[in-house]
């Protein structure tokens, strides 16, 4: 059987976008025409003299599966700060990495790999193109000196921002600290990220996709439970603590909510039906020696449950339904679980699904598996796993065919619903906190929806969420390109204008698409 070839990617944590509207389109037309009537920039009621950014990977400038000097220089807070500088903003200091390779080391031992690059057919590891590199950013040897205006920590969840010791190197190997946080805590390793921000007495702050990792970790692990969604109570407490702490300094600010992560190319690139199967292989897989026996077992269970004498068992399996409804539900589920392959290039993979009814008490061979449908989302790393052999050289152990894909490779509709519910709850909290404190709010959720459906016009470019060629999302399928971060910065500036009466947009003090790339060179030094 041919093996499936896809794009190989590595990912760390959380990611999101920005959008254009008629106001910005009109402005750019005027700028392009060198309109001399653009008004002078005003800061309105806002004070941008000391700007501090707090958040996870999007705030840090994470891109292409890594953090590196160029990506940090193109982080959305740094782009915003460059515009704030025209309205009284001060110096914006970032904890720059030591190179443009990306990756991290701990006392000479690599703990995070270098970034991804475009390899012609798709994203590939940098070292596969330019050869081995030395990761020079070592959290035990050469951390920069703060304080830093950009306090973005890749991988951080909401409650990590208020967790003491999250930046203490002594806690890293135990999994209680974040190596990127270690690089910003300096000589106060147990200080929280919030404390580092408040200590600078900011006049203005941004929270960039602050709740992204609270759902993203669950999503990128296929909802397998190893990285759970942050519960609503914990999220509410963390966000209330963060915002109350920042506004207590007298600071004004802007925050972005959490998008539906299912619209990111990390979840939309690999199809549910990527398997090319020839006639002979399809015949074997459908035979009684393979899935034919499984399908027959399902028929046997349905016949058993359909007998009048077994109506009690049927209703036990479907307690919320009447006898007639439960039989219809059982019939539909048996049909859904049947596995069948065709001579075609688009056979669906076989997956495990814990939300199916447990039938092993009837037949131990009837494990909770089925073929994927278009309603399932396959995570991007599965691209390099589907079609491989669990036992090399044994075609009877092909992953996704003979061996079902485990939970970590798939987001089922039920898991997607969990994410949607949590995202809505978290965003309701963010909206309420923004309103109660007079803060600007960017609806990144709506923006990502637009980008994934019709795309977003940014100057002369239409950016969408297609992997590699969409121009908006970087090679890791989650974080943004430099041009994407520029677009995000503009959306933040637009929200600031609306809340504080500044006029960054109207005066033309916004990022221009042509100034930002969508693809970093492998030779970037």
Secondary structure, DSSP 8 states (H G I E B T S, - for coil): ------------S--------HHHHHHHHHHHTT-TT------TT---SSEEEEESHHHHT-BTTB--HHHHHT-HHHHHHHHHGGGT---------S-SS--EEETTEEEE---EEE-SSSEEETHHHH-------BTTT-------SEEE-TT--GGGGG-TTTT-GGGTTTTSS-HHHHHHHTT-TT--HHHHHHTTT-SEEEEESTTHHHHHHHHHTTT-SSS----HHHHHHHHHHHHHHHHTTT-EEEEE----GGGSHHHHSB-S--EEE-HHHHHHHTSTTTHHHHHHHHHHHHHHHHSGGGHHHHHHHTTTS-HHHHHHHHHHHHHHH-----SEEEE--EEE-TTS---TTT-TT--SEEE--TTSEE-GGGGGTTT-BSSTT-GGGBBTTTB-B-GGGEE-HHHHHHHHHHHHHHHHHHHHHHHHHT-EEE-HHHHHHHHHHT-EEETTEEEB--TTTSBSB-TTSSSB-HHHHHHHHHHHHHHHHHHH---TTTTT-S--GGGS-SS--TT--
